[in-house]
Amino acid sequence: MSEIQTPCKQVCLLDLQGEYCMGCYRTRQEVGDWMRMSDDERSAVMGQLDARKERLNSPK
């Protein structure tokens, strides 16, 4: 397994619903599972982060 850099920004703060980290935009489950994920799984998560950031930071 090649190493994919973690998206962690060392700003661990959950959104109001307690689902997403507002530093890296991964779910709590994804953060916990990161080291056990395959390269494909990590890549899939990485591909979702920009859209999550946009959605979570957009005004409601």
Secondary structure, DSSP 8 states (H G I E B T S, - for coil): ---------S---B-TTS-BBTTT--BHHHHHHGGGS-HHHHHHHHHHHHHHHHHHHS--
